[in-house]
Amino acid sequence: MLAAMAAGCLMSCKDSKLTNVFDTEEEAEEDSVEAFVGDTLHLFEEAEEPPVAVDELFNDFLYEFLGDARFQRQRVVFPLPCYQGEEEDMLTKQEWESFNHLGGQDVYAVIYEHAQDLELQKDTAIQSVTVERFVLTGNEVEKYNFNRLNGKWMLTDVKRKRLNDVPNGDFLHFYARFMTDSVFQREALASPLKVVLTSEDGEEEPQVDEIDADEWFEMAHDLPLPKDALVNINYGQMSIGQNRKTLLLQGMSNGMQIQFKFNKDRGGWKLKGIEY
């Protein structure tokens, strides 16, 4: 089919050469070849589709969504509803490019309370996922809501909410100060701080170490803790308790995973441990 379409394109290009009597035969031939190549590449670009597997796991879809601008435009419902409280705005395709704040993420987070919630990442039956973006210097969360429509993941709307109105708001308030105030960060470290290093294959016994605050600050320089904006993926994990959170950081393309375990007591939130 593509061959036939390309042939038709070539015929139209040749016909167009005859209509321009001011071109030399050589110039007209060059123009027709350039037009043919451009149109043919356009045909292949339009025909190219990511594999069906991209819609099985949301993480695979998100990787493609963030890395391919053409694919991204195909997977946004336009005009896109954007809600700010009771106000609704409808974003066009042109407005989306300047509005979208999800790009440029090297790592993303999963905030959860129970280990079994991580299994939701592998659940191909999930029909909706929310990607939440929180700017550490602000007091607002952008919630990008994705739904599976006719078997394909689509961005269906965006909601902006105040931090106090989201389930993890209290923890996010703490995290923002933890990352922007070094004195507060020192006070929010457990003493000692437990560090657990597990083997890649899981066959060897984990290595457990305990470090103090000075060692933490030395190590923290190499940790991928988001310092400007935190992007959390909510697959539907429960957020009931407000005294225990695990912040799982995952690399977009390198398989990196680090867990930061926080507990809250009368003194407030504290970082209790790290697990690689």
N, C-alpha and C positions, 0 to 999 in steps of 0.2 A: 504493500500500500504506500509506504514511504517513497518507494522508487517511482511509482506512478505520479505521486504528488510532486516529486522532484522533477520528473519529466515535464509535467504540466507547467511547472514554474520556469523551466528552461525554455519552453515554447513561448511563454509570455514575454520572457526576457528578449528572445530573438525578435519577436514582433515589435517590441518597443524600440529596438535598434533602427528599424526601418522608418519610424515616424520622425526621427531627428535628422533632417537632411543636412544640417550644418556640421555634424560630426564627420570626421574622416572614418573610413571603414575600420581602421586600426583602433581609433578611440572608441567607436561604438562597440567593437568587440570586447574591449577591456571593460567598458561599463556593463555590458551584458553579463560577463563572467563574474564581476563583483556582485551584481545584483543576485545572480544565481547562487553564489556561495552564501551571501547574507541570508537569503530566503531559505536555503536548505538548512543552514545552521539553526535558523529560527524554528523550522519544522521539527528538527531533532530535539531542540530545547523544550518545545511544547510537549513532545511525545514522551520525554524522559520522565519517569516516575520512580520514587523510592520504592524499595521492595515492600511487599504487603506486611512483612514482619515488623515494620516501623510502627504499626498500630497495635501490636500485641502488648508490649510493655510500655508504659507511659515514659519511662526513662529513655528508651530508645527513640520514641517520638520527640521528646523534649530536646535531645541532642541534635536531631535533624532540624527541628523547628528553630533552634537558636543559631545553627550554623549555616542555614541555607535560606537566603532572603526570598528567593522565588517560592520555595516550598512554604515559607512562613506566610506569605501573602495568600497562598491557596488555602491555608488552614485557619484563617480568621474570618468570622462571620461579619461581613460589611453590609450596611453601616453597623459599627460595633457599639453597643450600649455601654456607656461609662457613667457610673453612679457616684455622686458625692452627696451623701445624706439623702435627702428627698429630691435633689436635682438630678436630671438625666440629660446626658449629652450623647449625640450619635457621631462617632468618629468615622470619617471617610478613609479610603485606602491611602490617600495622600497625607492625611493628618496622622495616621497610625505610625509612620516612620519617625516622626519627631516626638510622638507621645510614648512610644515603646521604650521601657527602661529595663528590659530583661536581658539585653545583649551584653557581651563583654564579661560574662561570669566565668571565672576559672573553677570555682568550687560552689556547691550549693549545700544547703543544710536540710536535715530532717530532725525536727524537734519532737521527741517522743518520751513517754513515761514507762512503757512496758516493752520488753524485748520482742514479744510476739507481734507488736505493731509493725516491726520491720518487714515481716512477711508480706505486708500489703504491697510492697514494691514489686513483688513477683506474681501478684494476682492479676491474671489477664481478664478477669471478669469485672474489674472495677470500671464504672461508667463515668465517674467524675473525679477530678483532681484540681486542687487549688494551689497555685504558685503565689506565695506571699513575698512581697519585697518591702523591706523596712530600712529606711535611711537612718543611721545611728544618730544624726544630729537633728532629726525631726520627731514628730509625734503622730505620724500617720503611716498606715500600712496600705499598700496597693495589693489587691487580691485579684489575680488573673484566673478566671474560672474556665477550665477546660472540660468539655463533655464529649462523650463518644456519640457521634451522630452517624447513623447508617454504617457503623463499623469503623469510622474514621474519627480521630481526635481533632476537635475544633475548639478554638478560643471563642467563647460565646458572649462573654461580658467581662467588664472590669469594675470592681467596687473599691472605693477609697474609704477607709474607716480610721477613726482615731484609735490610738494604741490601747486605750483603756477599754475599748469595745471588742477586742479580740481575745480569744481564750488564753493565749500566751503573753498577753500584754504586760503582766507584772514581771515575768521573766525577761522580756525584751527590754523593758525599762532598765532592769539590772544589767543586762548584757551591754547596753549602750554605755552606761557609766563605767562598767568593767573595762571596756576597750578604749575609753577616752580619758580615764583618770588613773594614772599609775599608782597614786597613793591609795586610792580606793581599791584598786586591783590587788595590791599587796595585802590589804586587810581582808580581802575576800578569798584568800587562799587557805586551804586547810593546812595544818602543820602537824606532821609532814604531809606532803602531797604524793599520792601513790601514782606511779607510772607503770603500766603493764604493757609489755611487748610480746605479741603473739607471733608464732611462726606462720609463714605464708600458707603452708600446707596443713597447719593445725595439728600436726602429729607430735611436735615437740612441746615440752612443758613451757608455759608462758614465763617470761623473765619479769620479775617484779622488783621494782626499785622504789625508794622513797627519797624525795628531794625537798629542799627548803626553798624559801622565796627567792633568794639570790640565784639559785640554780634554775628556778622557773623562768626568771626574766632573761637569763642567758639562753635558755632553750626556746623561749617564746618568739625570738627573732626569726626562727626558721619554721614556725608553725603557720599554717594557712588560715589563721583566724581572720574572718572578714573585719576590716577596720572602718569601712565607709558605709557599706550596705550589706544587709544579711538577706539572702533569698532562701526561704523555707518552702519545702514541698509538703503539702498536706494531702496524703492519700486517704484520709479518713481516720487517722490514728486518734485515739481518745485523749482528751485533755481535761481530766477530772480533778486530779490532785494539783495542788499548787505548792508542794514542798519537795518535788523531785523532778528533774528534767535531765535528759541526755541530749546533747547537741552533737549529732553525727554530721561530720563534714566529709563530702565525697567529691572527688575530682570529676570534672566533666568528661575527660577523655583518658585519664591515666590510671584509673582503678584505685586511686588513693582513698583510704578511709581512716578517719581518726574520730574517736568518741571522747567527748568531754562530759564528765558526770558532775552535776550540780545538785546540791541539797540545800533546803532552806530550813533554818531553825530560828530561834528567838533573835539571834544576831543578824538574820538576813540570809541571803543566798551566799553560798561558798562553793568554790571549785574543789571537789573532793578527789577526783582522779582523772587520769587520761589513759586511754587504751588504744594502742596501734594495731 
